Amino acid sequence: MTTPVSQTVPEWLRKAVEPAGADADDTLSVARTLRRVMTFTSEPRQAAVLVLFGGSPESDPDAPGGLPADADVLLTQRASSLRQHRGQVAFPGGEVDPDDDGPIDTALREACEETGLARAGVEPLVVLPKLFVPPSRFDVTPVIAYWRTRSEVRVVDTSETERVVRVPIAELLDPANRFLVRGTMGYQSPAFQVDGLLVWGLTGGILAGIFSHAGWELEWDRTDVRDLESSLAAVGMTL
């Protein structure tokens, strides 16, 4: 179940933070199934990510789901030198610290450390159920938040992060930028190609689920399935 933490939600974000707000995508169902199977062998490590949406608090009555034209989401690209998930696009976030006061605290602390985000301007809205990431054996808790007072963001530590970007949601929703990717082991994921980035895997799945549930989606070609490695190479990335 989701855990609500705020009632002051912009109308265009309301459906995104209602129960099942990020459950509509098969990628997330697979992640939860993997967690049930793989945690029999060892206890996963705990982490949290910040799914931070910015934009006008007023809805656009002419747009699907009321999505305002200036709506965006904060994403990072991990450093290519990292051992795990190198070069991948992700939400800011990371491993739980013993001093953290729950997943919201973890997500905000990590986001501030990675991007220089001013924590005071972020309003957490809902805590979603944990999702298991097999390669790193992390249980990841997504925290959806609204960027009520925006602040400057940047790469704070180049050894961990290559890019920090505010990606317009309109570009992610553009049918020309959406497709599916399939890995060599048969894993299939929603994908978005924007601003020289390939957004896929857990990040792509969370975004796809939220977009669908919030009513923001435009029709796109779900039969367009591309090879993952080729898609990464097209934007200068590798597994």
C-alpha positions, 0 to 999 in steps of 0.5 A: 500500500502507498503511504500518504504524507501530504494533502496539499497536492496540486490537482494535476498531481493528485491522481499520480499520488493516489493508491496504485499511482505507480503500479500500472506498469508491468516492470514494477510488478516484475520488480515486486515478484523478484523481491519475493523470490530473491529475498529468500536467499539474503536480505536486500539493502534498503534505499530510497529515491526522490521522484520530484515533479516541478511545475505550476500548481495550476492545472492546464484544462486543455492538457491530458490530466491537467498537466501544466506546460512547464511540468518537469521531473528531476533526473540524474545520470550516474557516473560512467566510472561507477561499478554498478548502474554506471551511466544509467539515468535515475532519480536522485537517491541512494542507500539508507543511512542509520541516522535517517528518519525513514525513506523520506529523509533518505530520499531528501538527504541523498537528493541534496547531496547529489544535486545541491537541491534546497530541501526546504522547497520540496514537499513530499506527497506520498511514499510508494511500496518498495521495489527490488533491483536485482543487480544491486540487491536494493529494496528501493522506496520511491518518494513522490514529491512536489517542487513547490519552491524551486532551487538551483541544481547541479552535479555536486560530485563528479565521481558519482554523477555526470548530469543533473537535469530537469526533464520536461514531462512533455518531452517524455510523453512525446510519442516520438520519444517512447518505445520499449527496450528488451535485454538479452535475457528477455527483460523488457522495459518502458523507455524514453529517449530525451536530451541525449539520455535513455531512461529505462529500467526501474526509472522508466517503469516508475515514470511510465506507471505514474504517467498512465495512472495520472492520465497524462499519457498520449498514445504511443507505439507499444509494438516498438520494441528495440534492443537495449544495447543498441538503444544505449549505444545510440546515446553513447551509453553502455550496460 
